[in-house]
């Protein structure tokens, strides 16, 4: 084909354009990739004095108050971890009467009867920090009527994925073992209530004769299909799995306020593996699962939520979350709960690793 | 409105004409070459008492004058004025075509500008000619209408590169952005770095920040009224561009000369196409995993209009634009161990979002004094994200297959009908009245999940989670009159009545509007305005960039309508040679503004969204200085804003008032375009702004999970922060210089232009986000310390661009 001058000029222009285009694209790419887009900056911050940070947790069922007393630290500079405070005085009052006291360093346990519906005041003083206090009324015992697991879906079988196809055993129906769980609860009318559902597994420990309390994964709150008291969408509103402990489900009474309701839940149990855990002294392996319902205070619930939300913060996509607190003059949370526990499952089977002592 | 009041209004409108013999001149004013309507062109009689009017958004005008000799002048900025003299004896139709005069000398153009800004009642408005907009430097060469508006006083951008508008302290949801009269809900591509409007398809754009006429309603902070090109009725014409990241082409022409014309314009990014060979090369090197990634956006704008007669015209316009992100991952694993193991998986996922708008409009001239426009419009914004996967696992004894599909959908869809009339009984009155009705359907986020597992285990799940779609109705009626009271005083008074129905609840608002100007001289005036605006839709967003999954939600029985009251006062002085200076001061109160509760975010906004929103009050006040040079070789403007903006919510910041995130004390823009010859065009912009307000941590605290007693589990300490008051600190100030140069050459077939530009010419590292960073410092003894510092992140250094543009 004959190349006319015009065609030639067109091709020249095209080639020139192509070269310029790729050169610019390359330059832009290099500039974007090569530039340091992060830099340290100095901000003139307001100086704040350290304040006490209190974590005090107790349950009526246990009769103990666990506490940790720390202090806040300036944002800039070296971080101390954990920042426990020395020389503190911790006093617990029940209806204005001193019921327990401690002068330990930073952390400790107070033995005390925690009675539902009673008010407790925690006071913490230190030589170098402003004193703090908090008053909490223990919630009433939750009206936990019943709980049951659908046992028809539970099988005990050998793990098809084991290397030798003989050793390990699991309970469950798949890798994601969801057991339907129903929980019946009566929510008192005219009150805003906050609940914590916990699934607790008791199983033999690897050490001979020793027992351990183990969490068993998520209580899934996805489905509430046949409860007329919940919202039309069938989803349990205002419920979330505890970010830090997956076996805890936090629920407010938003969907079932003032009524007796059956919550249909899914109890998620990861494949329980007894290959390593089985007690060689026990001819039978026995596992129990219990459901515990705790009624918690609104202040503790709000504190927890603010901690979770701040922890989950996603940079500039959200405004920072302030940590809520019921500690006057400081930070942290004083949380007292009351609880009721019901066992929902007991499984026994032969221990393949039983080795009788000679 | 009560009947007696309506009768009084009508009597008032007619009173000035009663008893006088008057004749009406009417018609359209258009561009002589493109035949595009010239909106707000001045039409003046220069004999006797100078009276005049201006064209409406369809280019229509009507001027009623006493019988006798008249000298009618038609003028429009950037065009050569046209004067028609004749003896007016009967109603006359004059369709005037003005000749573009961009290259005429300053004296010729400015001497003919009879309808100066100082003469108009409307204040707080900005109208930048498209030719100027296209000449300005643009990020990666992509001309962006929204970013040009950000260069005007009183308008701020959210963050670096963002095309969101923050007008006089309002949020991005408080702007009514109309494309041919249809609201566009998401005006951004690529997280706000580009706007959805293709400048080649746009004829005119006007921004109103205050002094809103009664015909507008539905948003509390601004109105951006954008009109598409109508298409050339005389000859076929096209223009296009090839840039670094996208290409575009616009075609227009007559389908039936002088009767029917069309315009179609398309734009698409092609970074995905350019990246394809690199992705393919990378996949060739990987035996197991193959990843395919693509992103692009496109816009398609089209319009057809037909003139049935001098009295009837119809317009059909549509816009469609989408962003599409797609990711495909294929994984193949084979293992000889364990008797042979094969694993195959394929996952397709994507995010798509975009707008679709359409408008059918019918103009009818009932009489020489009464113009009517009927419109039926549709607008839809949709956000859709999906994941589809299939996993097949094969072992000697077993085989298992898992299919999984997830889709999340959210969006808003509107159907609307509008009826509007322009009635011009005399040169002293311009009355507008009409009614609007909108049916909204909100889908605030539904998640559908389907999964099926077959083989060893057999499981099936098919469920939809999320709030149900909500239908609502919005309606309004308005009446306004732009009238003259004597030689110096002119007013625009009106009322906009609006209502909203949702879940059997009715909200309504009476929104009075008033603006006035008093002429000090022929070249200067004092202006004042008051406007109440109500808003029934809200945008749930909590970021500085425009994200596609920001949710539009309606007013409900829980969420109240927003409304604002704005007072403004200003002076305008027009000088010879196209200079104009205006100073305006404003005070705006915003009621029931929305904000997420602390910690709530768009990630979970779909579920129970009503419980995650707070409503509070907002306040903004300031002074704006706007100096423009509108004509000549050197054009441009300097805009400066001194402003304060804050918010107050009962549940935020302990109930105390706090600065709005985009509270910017000083905001300065300098914009210049210079055309030394017909072959070269230079332009530059420099912007400066006070740093955005930020909330920063002021102390570190360690907390624990309050529901775990020590006997149960290990309860670790959680590192937490105590924050300052909301937005108590400032980022560093922002400034940037953009430059562009165009090399223009006339060709036989038309015109070509190379545009070379640079964004952020001196490479300023502007703040985008400030964060706390903890460094671990290891000690010689093996222990370590942690130290904290603040770091600032920037996103765009110096960014060059080049594009090739052509016209034929």
HADDOCK unambig.tbl for C-alpha pairs under 7 A between the chains (distance, minus, plus):
assign (segid A and resid 21 and name CA) (segid B and resid 244 and name CA) 6.94 0.50 0.50
assign (segid A and resid 24 and name CA) (segid B and resid 801 and name CA) 6.79 0.50 0.50
assign (segid A and resid 25 and name CA) (segid B and resid 244 and name CA) 6.63 0.50 0.50
assign (segid A and resid 28 and name CA) (segid B and resid 799 and name CA) 6.00 0.50 0.50
assign (segid A and resid 28 and name CA) (segid B and resid 800 and name CA) 6.22 0.50 0.50
assign (segid A and resid 32 and name CA) (segid B and resid 797 and name CA) 6.65 0.50 0.50
assign (segid A and resid 35 and name CA) (segid B and resid 797 and name CA) 6.70 0.50 0.50
assign (segid A and resid 37 and name CA) (segid B and resid 765 and name CA) 6.90 0.50 0.50
assign (segid A and resid 37 and name CA) (segid B and resid 793 and name CA) 5.65 0.50 0.50
assign (segid A and resid 37 and name CA) (segid B and resid 794 and name CA) 4.90 0.50 0.50
assign (segid A and resid 37 and name CA) (segid B and resid 795 and name CA) 6.28 0.50 0.50
assign (segid A and resid 38 and name CA) (segid B and resid 791 and name CA) 6.60 0.50 0.50
assign (segid A and resid 38 and name CA) (segid B and resid 792 and name CA) 5.67 0.50 0.50
assign (segid A and resid 38 and name CA) (segid B and resid 793 and name CA) 4.56 0.50 0.50
assign (segid A and resid 38 and name CA) (segid B and resid 794 and name CA) 6.34 0.50 0.50
assign (segid A and resid 39 and name CA) (segid B and resid 791 and name CA) 5.45 0.50 0.50
assign (segid A and resid 39 and name CA) (segid B and resid 792 and name CA) 5.39 0.50 0.50
assign (segid A and resid 39 and name CA) (segid B and resid 793 and name CA) 6.66 0.50 0.50
assign (segid A and resid 40 and name CA) (segid B and resid 790 and name CA) 5.84 0.50 0.50
assign (segid A and resid 40 and name CA) (segid B and resid 791 and name CA) 4.28 0.50 0.50
assign (segid A and resid 40 and name CA) (segid B and resid 792 and name CA) 6.19 0.50 0.50
assign (segid A and resid 41 and name CA) (segid B and resid 790 and name CA) 5.68 0.50 0.50
assign (segid A and resid 41 and name CA) (segid B and resid 791 and name CA) 5.53 0.50 0.50
assign (segid A and resid 41 and name CA) (segid B and resid 792 and name CA) 6.44 0.50 0.50
assign (segid A and resid 42 and name CA) (segid B and resid 790 and name CA) 6.79 0.50 0.50
assign (segid A and resid 53 and name CA) (segid B and resid 701 and name CA) 6.97 0.50 0.50
assign (segid A and resid 55 and name CA) (segid B and resid 703 and name CA) 6.64 0.50 0.50
assign (segid A and resid 55 and name CA) (segid B and resid 704 and name CA) 6.44 0.50 0.50
assign (segid A and resid 57 and name CA) (segid B and resid 706 and name CA) 6.19 0.50 0.50
assign (segid A and resid 57 and name CA) (segid B and resid 709 and name CA) 6.16 0.50 0.50
assign (segid A and resid 58 and name CA) (segid B and resid 709 and name CA) 6.72 0.50 0.50
assign (segid A and resid 66 and name CA) (segid B and resid 709 and name CA) 6.72 0.50 0.50
assign (segid A and resid 66 and name CA) (segid B and resid 710 and name CA) 6.82 0.50 0.50
assign (segid A and resid 71 and name CA) (segid B and resid 701 and name CA) 6.96 0.50 0.50
assign (segid A and resid 72 and name CA) (segid B and resid 699 and name CA) 6.33 0.50 0.50
assign (segid A and resid 72 and name CA) (segid B and resid 700 and name CA) 5.54 0.50 0.50
assign (segid A and resid 72 and name CA) (segid B and resid 701 and name CA) 4.71 0.50 0.50
assign (segid A and resid 73 and name CA) (segid B and resid 699 and name CA) 5.53 0.50 0.50
assign (segid A and resid 73 and name CA) (segid B and resid 700 and name CA) 4.98 0.50 0.50
assign (segid A and resid 73 and name CA) (segid B and resid 701 and name CA) 6.48 0.50 0.50
assign (segid A and resid 74 and name CA) (segid B and resid 698 and name CA) 6.71 0.50 0.50
assign (segid A and resid 74 and name CA) (segid B and resid 699 and name CA) 4.69 0.50 0.50
assign (segid A and resid 74 and name CA) (segid B and resid 700 and name CA) 6.09 0.50 0.50
assign (segid A and resid 75 and name CA) (segid B and resid 697 and name CA) 6.77 0.50 0.50
assign (segid A and resid 75 and name CA) (segid B and resid 698 and name CA) 5.41 0.50 0.50
assign (segid A and resid 75 and name CA) (segid B and resid 699 and name CA) 4.52 0.50 0.50
assign (segid A and resid 75 and name CA) (segid B and resid 700 and name CA) 5.52 0.50 0.50
assign (segid A and resid 75 and name CA) (segid B and resid 788 and name CA) 6.81 0.50 0.50
assign (segid A and resid 76 and name CA) (segid B and resid 788 and name CA) 5.22 0.50 0.50
assign (segid A and resid 76 and name CA) (segid B and resid 789 and name CA) 6.17 0.50 0.50
assign (segid A and resid 77 and name CA) (segid B and resid 787 and name CA) 5.11 0.50 0.50
assign (segid A and resid 77 and name CA) (segid B and resid 788 and name CA) 5.64 0.50 0.50
assign (segid A and resid 78 and name CA) (segid B and resid 785 and name CA) 6.65 0.50 0.50
assign (segid A and resid 78 and name CA) (segid B and resid 786 and name CA) 5.58 0.50 0.50
assign (segid A and resid 78 and name CA) (segid B and resid 787 and name CA) 4.44 0.50 0.50
assign (segid A and resid 78 and name CA) (segid B and resid 788 and name CA) 6.89 0.50 0.50
assign (segid A and resid 79 and name CA) (segid B and resid 785 and name CA) 6.91 0.50 0.50
assign (segid A and resid 79 and name CA) (segid B and resid 786 and name CA) 5.32 0.50 0.50
assign (segid A and resid 79 and name CA) (segid B and resid 787 and name CA) 5.95 0.50 0.50
assign (segid A and resid 163 and name CA) (segid B and resid 338 and name CA) 6.94 0.50 0.50
assign (segid A and resid 174 and name CA) (segid B and resid 457 and name CA) 6.30 0.50 0.50
assign (segid A and resid 300 and name CA) (segid B and resid 706 and name CA) 6.46 0.50 0.50
assign (segid A and resid 304 and name CA) (segid B and resid 705 and name CA) 6.61 0.50 0.50
assign (segid A and resid 304 and name CA) (segid B and resid 706 and name CA) 6.48 0.50 0.50
assign (segid A and resid 309 and name CA) (segid B and resid 599 and name CA) 5.16 0.50 0.50
assign (segid A and resid 310 and name CA) (segid B and resid 599 and name CA) 6.80 0.50 0.50
assign (segid A and resid 316 and name CA) (segid B and resid 543 and name CA) 6.40 0.50 0.50
assign (segid A and resid 316 and name CA) (segid B and resid 769 and name CA) 6.57 0.50 0.50
assign (segid A and resid 317 and name CA) (segid B and resid 542 and name CA) 6.09 0.50 0.50
assign (segid A and resid 317 and name CA) (segid B and resid 543 and name CA) 4.74 0.50 0.50
assign (segid A and resid 318 and name CA) (segid B and resid 542 and name CA) 5.71 0.50 0.50
assign (segid A and resid 318 and name CA) (segid B and resid 543 and name CA) 6.40 0.50 0.50
assign (segid A and resid 318 and name CA) (segid B and resid 599 and name CA) 6.74 0.50 0.50
assign (segid A and resid 318 and name CA) (segid B and resid 601 and name CA) 6.18 0.50 0.50
assign (segid A and resid 319 and name CA) (segid B and resid 598 and name CA) 6.80 0.50 0.50
assign (segid A and resid 319 and name CA) (segid B and resid 599 and name CA) 6.94 0.50 0.50
assign (segid A and resid 320 and name CA) (segid B and resid 599 and name CA) 6.93 0.50 0.50
assign (segid A and resid 321 and name CA) (segid B and resid 598 and name CA) 5.29 0.50 0.50
assign (segid A and resid 321 and name CA) (segid B and resid 599 and name CA) 5.45 0.50 0.50
assign (segid A and resid 322 and name CA) (segid B and resid 722 and name CA) 6.50 0.50 0.50
assign (segid A and resid 322 and name CA) (segid B and resid 723 and name CA) 6.25 0.50 0.50
assign (segid A and resid 323 and name CA) (segid B and resid 722 and name CA) 6.74 0.50 0.50
assign (segid A and resid 332 and name CA) (segid B and resid 703 and name CA) 6.29 0.50 0.50
assign (segid A and resid 333 and name CA) (segid B and resid 706 and name CA) 6.92 0.50 0.50
assign (segid A and resid 335 and name CA) (segid B and resid 706 and name CA) 6.24 0.50 0.50
